[in-house]
Amino acid sequence: MVGAARLPGAPMAWDLNRLPRISLHSTSLVRAPEVALEISRRAVEDQLKICGFKRDADVFELFLSQKDLTEVIDLSRFKKLKYLWLQHNKLQGITFLTRNYCLVELYLNNNAIFDIGGLHSLPSLYLLLLHHNELTNIDATVRELKGMPNLKILTLHQNPLCQYKLYRLYIICHLPEVEFLDRKQVTEDERRAMITIFHHERTRIIQSIAFRGRVDASWNPRAPFKQKPAQRVPPDFAFANNVDKTVFDDPEDAVLVRSMKRSAMAITSLNWDTVPTREEKYLDEKDREPAQMLTITLR
């Protein structure tokens, strides 16, 4: 009842509409990054104690796999770091590698990475494992990896970007320095197929190369082979006439005439059936005809 007095000892009635609204997630959202970084810092310190490193300059490898990490502290203080294991965590990005120029091997597989921004600052990287992540943009991924001239081993399988039909040839095209992709060696057939599909102008040039010259071989998917019209011999041309000084308007006609003149091949051999033996030569008194020569001409 409104206005009724509360009896002593009776429980107090709370008006739920007048209570202040408290967000249960506000504090956790603010503290989550700090907690994640603190967990990462402790994991790094534990590894330094296990390996016995006393100075940052002595650290050349870090084992941070299977630590349930969502964030990683900045590792730029380890100037000589070469090997870094971060697989089987819950990382979503790579922003902690800024000045690790000596890094050679980086293991980031089995995470939740959807953006690899920051990897372009690792010029010494030789091995990079990124399989089983959440990479979706193949163009952004290739653009970030182009600045690694020493990258030879790369894995990207089990990512959403692998659903691209020509995914493997696309990676080979834009990262020609890679020798092993997804645990398979890049073959010469794949490189030739890549040139045919993605480099039309280069394909046209390669197909147009002839003996000491270039011919018109414009690349056309519907007509990949362009036939050249048949050349006709000039009417005043005479076979086997080496002193012919005819002037042609088209230089190709002159080349054709010259090739036809020099393409004849003659094979000469003695007909041994007409040659008398030693006994026939001294016993037979009849005059014999001279030995005959056989000549075969091929054109």
RODO-2510 file (C-alpha; in nm, 4 decimals, decimal comma):
residues 299
     n   res          X          Y          Z
     1     m     0,0000     0,0000     0,0000
     2     v     0,1213     0,3486    -0,0879
     3     g     0,2054     0,5531     0,2145
     4     a     0,1822     0,2575     0,4535
     5     a     0,4472     0,2470     0,7261
     6     r     0,6921    -0,0358     0,7305
     7     l     0,6561    -0,2580     1,0327
     8     p     0,9655    -0,3228     1,2450
     9     g     1,1422    -0,6390     1,1379
    10     a     0,9635    -0,6606     0,8031
    11     p     1,1831    -0,7046     0,4926
    12     m     1,2536    -0,3906     0,2911
    13     a     1,0828    -0,3737    -0,0506
    14     w     1,3177    -0,2605    -0,3300
    15     d     1,1981    -0,0722    -0,6345
    16     l     1,3884    -0,2351    -0,9249
    17     n     1,3148     0,0557    -1,1607
    18     r     1,4952     0,3022    -0,9334
    19     l     1,8119     0,0942    -0,8922
    20     p     2,1230     0,2254    -1,0783
    21     r     2,2146     0,0202    -1,3846
    22     i     2,5629    -0,1331    -1,3590
    23     s     2,7267    -0,2854    -1,6631
    24     l     2,8788    -0,6185    -1,5756
    25     h     3,1112    -0,6071    -1,8797
    26     s     3,2395    -0,2495    -1,8591
    27     t     3,5144    -0,3272    -1,6118
    28     s     3,6175    -0,6475    -1,7863
    29     l     3,6398    -0,4754    -2,1246
    30     v     3,8685    -0,2067    -1,9874
    31     r     4,0896    -0,4490    -1,8005
    32     a     4,0956    -0,7246    -2,0675
    33     p     4,3831    -0,5800    -2,2790
    34     e     4,5841    -0,5019    -1,9677
    35     v     4,5334    -0,8504    -1,8316
    36     a     4,6262    -1,0075    -2,1677
    37     l     4,9454    -0,8041    -2,1876
    38     e     5,0327    -0,8936    -1,8284
    39     i     4,9868    -1,2643    -1,9076
    40     s     5,2107    -1,2217    -2,2115
    41     r     5,4746    -1,0387    -2,0093
    42     r     5,4819    -1,3167    -1,7516
    43     a     5,5100    -1,5819    -2,0237
    44     v     5,8089    -1,3988    -2,1750
    45     e     5,9782    -1,3589    -1,8376
    46     d     5,9266    -1,7265    -1,7597
    47     q     6,0905    -1,8256    -2,0865
    48     l     6,3859    -1,5985    -2,0188
    49     k     6,4368    -1,7663    -1,6815
    50     i     6,4021    -2,1171    -1,8268
    51     c     6,6552    -2,0470    -2,1042
    52     g     6,8884    -1,8628    -1,8668
    53     f     6,8980    -1,5360    -2,0626
    54     k     7,0120    -1,2433    -1,8471
    55     r     7,0400    -0,9760    -2,1143
    56     d     6,7982    -0,8859    -2,3931
    57     a     7,0883    -0,8903    -2,6393
    58     d     7,1430    -1,2611    -2,5665
    59     v     6,7886    -1,3667    -2,6602
    60     f     6,7792    -1,5320    -3,0027
    61     e     6,4733    -1,7584    -2,9588
    62     l     6,1448    -1,7531    -2,7666
    63     f     5,8998    -2,0401    -2,7084
    64     l     5,5545    -1,8884    -2,6537
    65     s     5,3372    -2,1570    -2,8072
    66     q     5,0276    -2,2994    -2,6357
    67     k     5,0136    -2,0168    -2,3785
    68     d     4,6529    -1,9178    -2,4519
    69     l     4,7754    -1,5708    -2,5509
    70     t     4,5432    -1,3127    -2,7047
    71     e     4,7985    -1,0292    -2,6971
    72     v     5,1779    -1,0144    -2,7002
    73     i     5,3935    -0,7423    -2,5545
    74     d     5,6275    -0,5470    -2,7782
    75     l     5,9300    -0,7652    -2,8570
    76     s     6,1439    -0,4939    -3,0139
    77     r     6,3846    -0,5002    -2,7191
    78     f     6,5146    -0,8368    -2,8407
    79     k     6,7259    -0,7051    -3,1258
    80     k     6,8891    -1,0390    -3,2092
    81     l     6,5756    -1,2548    -3,1955
    82     k     6,5847    -1,5113    -3,4787
    83     y     6,3303    -1,7811    -3,3910
    84     l     5,9854    -1,7155    -3,2479
    85     w     5,7210    -1,9804    -3,1733
    86     l     5,3661    -1,8444    -3,1243
    87     q     5,1540    -2,1252    -3,2665
    88     h     4,8431    -2,2636    -3,0949
    89     n     4,7364    -1,9398    -2,9271
    90     k     4,4455    -1,6992    -2,9801
    91     l     4,6213    -1,4107    -3,1524
    92     q     4,4204    -1,1950    -3,3910
    93     g     4,6869    -0,9547    -3,5171
    94     i     5,0614    -0,8977    -3,5421
    95     t     5,1585    -0,5597    -3,3997
    96     f     5,4328    -0,6664    -3,1597
    97     l     5,7108    -0,7175    -3,4192
    98     t     5,8369    -0,3729    -3,5143
    99     r     6,2163    -0,3775    -3,4928
   100     n     6,3021    -0,7453    -3,5000
   101     y     6,5051    -0,7196    -3,8182
   102     c     6,7026    -1,0398    -3,7494
   103     l     6,3965    -1,2659    -3,7257
   104     v     6,4416    -1,5670    -3,9539
   105     e     6,1673    -1,8136    -3,8563
   106     l     5,8188    -1,7182    -3,7363
   107     y     5,5554    -1,9740    -3,6369
   108     l     5,2037    -1,8242    -3,6245
   109     n     4,9931    -2,1202    -3,7294
   110     n     4,6779    -2,2286    -3,5412
   111     n     4,5690    -1,8856    -3,4222
   112     a     4,2810    -1,6517    -3,5104
   113     i     4,4820    -1,3993    -3,7136
   114     f     4,2804    -1,2030    -3,9685
   115     d     4,5323    -0,9231    -4,0356
   116     i     4,9092    -0,9601    -4,0831
   117     g     4,9872    -0,5893    -4,0941
   118     g     5,3406    -0,5342    -3,9651
   119     l     5,5162    -0,8298    -4,1240
   120     h     5,6647    -0,6137    -4,4002
   121     s     5,9226    -0,4863    -4,1473
   122     l     6,0908    -0,8295    -4,1304
   123     p     6,3348    -0,8348    -4,4243
   124     s     6,5340    -1,1360    -4,2977
   125     l     6,2357    -1,3693    -4,2633
   126     y     6,3016    -1,7058    -4,4288
   127     l     6,0202    -1,9261    -4,2912
   128     l     5,6660    -1,8102    -4,2153
   129     l     5,3858    -2,0447    -4,1062
   130     l     5,0395    -1,8869    -4,1210
   131     h     4,8195    -2,1865    -4,1872
   132     h     4,4992    -2,2478    -3,9910
   133     n     4,4105    -1,8823    -3,9294
   134     e     4,1329    -1,6440    -4,0397
   135     l     4,2958    -1,4639    -4,3337
   136     t     4,0326    -1,3671    -4,5912
   137     n     4,1853    -1,0920    -4,8072
   138     i     4,4368    -1,2480    -5,0450
   139     d     4,5383    -0,9117    -5,1974
   140     a     4,6186    -0,7570    -4,8591
   141     t     4,8097    -1,0680    -4,7556
   142     v     5,0232    -1,0681    -5,0706
   143     r     5,0818    -0,6941    -5,0439
   144     e     5,2160    -0,7367    -4,6911
   145     l     5,4457    -1,0259    -4,7863
   146     k     5,5975    -0,8608    -5,0929
   147     g     5,8576    -0,6789    -4,8866
   148     m     6,0339    -1,0016    -4,7852
   149     p     6,3073    -1,0825    -5,0383
   150     n     6,4396    -1,3787    -4,8350
   151     l     6,1069    -1,5563    -4,7789
   152     k     6,1415    -1,9126    -4,9119
   153     i     5,8981    -2,1235    -4,7072
   154     l     5,5368    -2,0103    -4,6639
   155     t     5,2179    -2,1821    -4,5491
   156     l     4,8714    -2,0317    -4,5934
   157     h     4,6490    -2,3372    -4,6235
   158     q     4,3385    -2,3768    -4,4052
   159     n     4,2609    -2,0057    -4,4359
   160     p     3,9433    -1,8655    -4,5950
   161     l     4,1507    -1,7062    -4,8726
   162     c     4,2442    -2,0542    -4,9975
   163     q     3,8943    -2,0860    -5,1436
   164     y     4,0109    -1,8633    -5,4285
   165     k     4,0165    -2,0864    -5,7378
   166     l     4,3663    -1,9863    -5,8530
   167     y     4,4991    -1,9282    -5,5020
   168     r     4,8265    -2,1213    -5,5391
   169     l     4,9185    -1,9749    -5,8798
   170     y     4,8249    -1,6276    -5,7565
   171     i     5,0639    -1,6579    -5,4609
   172     i     5,3409    -1,7932    -5,6859
   173     c     5,2861    -1,5054    -5,9275
   174     h     5,3132    -1,2264    -5,6697
   175     l     5,5730    -1,3953    -5,4462
   176     p     5,8210    -1,5478    -5,6944
   177     e     6,0910    -1,5855    -5,4291
   178     v     5,8861    -1,8516    -5,2425
   179     e     6,0177    -2,2034    -5,3115
   180     f     5,7896    -2,4076    -5,0826
   181     l     5,4223    -2,3161    -5,0541
   182     d     5,1923    -2,5100    -4,8216
   183     r     5,4587    -2,7780    -4,7722
   184     k     5,4866    -2,8422    -5,1458
   185     q     5,7734    -2,7335    -5,3678
   186     v     5,6915    -2,4831    -5,6394
   187     t     5,7530    -2,6523    -5,9762
   188     e     5,8593    -2,5064    -6,3086
   189     d     5,5286    -2,6149    -6,4623
   190     e     5,3440    -2,4053    -6,2055
   191     r     5,5612    -2,1044    -6,2819
   192     r     5,4951    -2,1414    -6,6557
   193     a     5,1230    -2,1776    -6,5925
   194     m     5,1342    -1,8694    -6,3720
   195     i     5,2971    -1,6660    -6,6510
   196     t     5,0356    -1,7806    -6,9015
   197     i     4,7440    -1,6854    -6,6760
   198     f     4,8564    -1,3672    -6,5019
   199     h     5,1190    -1,2171    -6,7389
   200     h     4,9519    -1,1925    -7,0786
   201     e     5,2047    -0,9476    -7,2230
   202     r     5,4996    -1,1597    -7,1123
   203     t     5,3310    -1,4683    -7,2569
   204     r     5,2859    -1,2928    -7,5901
   205     i     5,6551    -1,1955    -7,5977
   206     i     5,7700    -1,5489    -7,5136
   207     q     5,5478    -1,6999    -7,7809
   208     s     5,6703    -1,4476    -8,0376
   209     i     6,0404    -1,5303    -7,9983
   210     a     6,1776    -1,6953    -8,3158
   211     f     6,5237    -1,7504    -8,4548
   212     r     6,6925    -1,4102    -8,4287
   213     g     6,3644    -1,2277    -8,4720
   214     r     6,0161    -1,1536    -8,3508
   215     v     5,6881    -1,2432    -8,5125
   216     d     5,3379    -1,1244    -8,4407
   217     a     5,1823    -1,3554    -8,1818
   218     s     4,9215    -1,1486    -8,0010
   219     w     4,7719    -1,3401    -7,7111
   220     n     4,4054    -1,4150    -7,7572
   221     p     4,2244    -1,6740    -7,5411
   222     r     3,9937    -1,7684    -7,8273
   223     a     4,2683    -1,7920    -8,0879
   224     p     4,6007    -1,8577    -7,9147
   225     f     4,7811    -1,9388    -8,2385
   226     k     4,7732    -1,6768    -8,5096
   227     q     4,8594    -1,8191    -8,8492
   228     k     5,0635    -1,6111    -9,0857
   229     p     4,9468    -1,5921    -9,4495
   230     a     5,1360    -1,8161    -9,6899
   231     q     5,4197    -1,6482    -9,8815
   232     r     5,4249    -1,6637   -10,2579
   233     v     5,7331    -1,6898   -10,4737
   234     p     5,7809    -1,3923   -10,7128
   235     p     5,6923    -1,4748   -11,0759
   236     d     6,0427    -1,3935   -11,2028
   237     f     6,2076    -1,6351   -10,9612
   238     a     6,4199    -1,9114   -11,1196
   239     f     6,5296    -2,2128   -10,9176
   240     a     6,9034    -2,2819   -10,8896
   241     n     6,9881    -1,9448   -11,0404
   242     n     7,2457    -1,8112   -10,8010
   243     v     7,3201    -1,5028   -11,0075
   244     d     6,9611    -1,3759   -10,9890
   245     k     6,9710    -1,0111   -10,8730
   246     t     6,5995    -0,9519   -10,8482
   247     v     6,5054    -0,6693   -10,6118
   248     f     6,2062    -0,7453   -10,3908
   249     d     5,9766    -0,4925   -10,2303
   250     d     5,9242    -0,7140    -9,9259
   251     p     6,2468    -0,8245    -9,7498
   252     e     6,0752    -1,1424    -9,6379
   253     d     6,0401    -1,2485   -10,0015
   254     a     6,4150    -1,2108   -10,0470
   255     v     6,4787    -1,4228    -9,7389
   256     l     6,2416    -1,6893    -9,8724
   257     v     6,4127    -1,6967   -10,2116
   258     r     6,7535    -1,7236   -10,0532
   259     s     6,6457    -2,0088    -9,8292
   260     m     6,4965    -2,2003   -10,1211
   261     k     6,8170    -2,1634   -10,3180
   262     r     7,0336    -2,2977   -10,0403
   263     s     6,8026    -2,5664    -9,9142
   264     a     6,8936    -2,8204   -10,1877
   265     m     7,1182    -3,1025   -10,0634
   266     a     7,2985    -3,3305   -10,3100
   267     i     7,4395    -3,6702   -10,2121
   268     t     7,6874    -3,8210   -10,4652
   269     s     7,8097    -4,1793   -10,4494
   270     l     7,9963    -4,4162   -10,6824
   271     n     7,7951    -4,6958   -10,8459
   272     w     8,0171    -4,9901   -10,7530
   273     d     7,8249    -5,2230   -10,9841
   274     t     7,9879    -5,0564   -11,2846
   275     v     8,3396    -5,0835   -11,1440
   276     p     8,5271    -5,3985   -11,2734
   277     t     8,7063    -5,6197   -11,0298
   278     r     9,0788    -5,6861   -11,0539
   279     e     9,0354    -6,0114   -11,2457
   280     e     8,7816    -5,8587   -11,4868
   281     k     9,0131    -5,5685   -11,5477
   282     y     9,3081    -5,7871   -11,6641
   283     l     9,1265    -6,0843   -11,8223
   284     d     8,8495    -5,9096   -12,0110
   285     e     8,9775    -5,7608   -12,3344
   286     k     8,6608    -5,5723   -12,4131
   287     d     8,6493    -5,2080   -12,3386
   288     r     8,4227    -5,1257   -12,0520
   289     e     8,2348    -4,8067   -11,9900
   290     p     8,3705    -4,5819   -11,7161
   291     a     8,2275    -4,6121   -11,3692
   292     q     7,9015    -4,4298   -11,3101
   293     m     7,8234    -4,1792   -11,0335
   294     l     7,4904    -4,1700   -10,8547
   295     t     7,3600    -3,8280   -10,7431
   296     i     7,0571    -3,7801   -10,5146
   297     t     6,9214    -3,4298   -10,4710
   298     l     6,6989    -3,3443   -10,1742
   299     r     6,5159    -3,0182   -10,1198
***
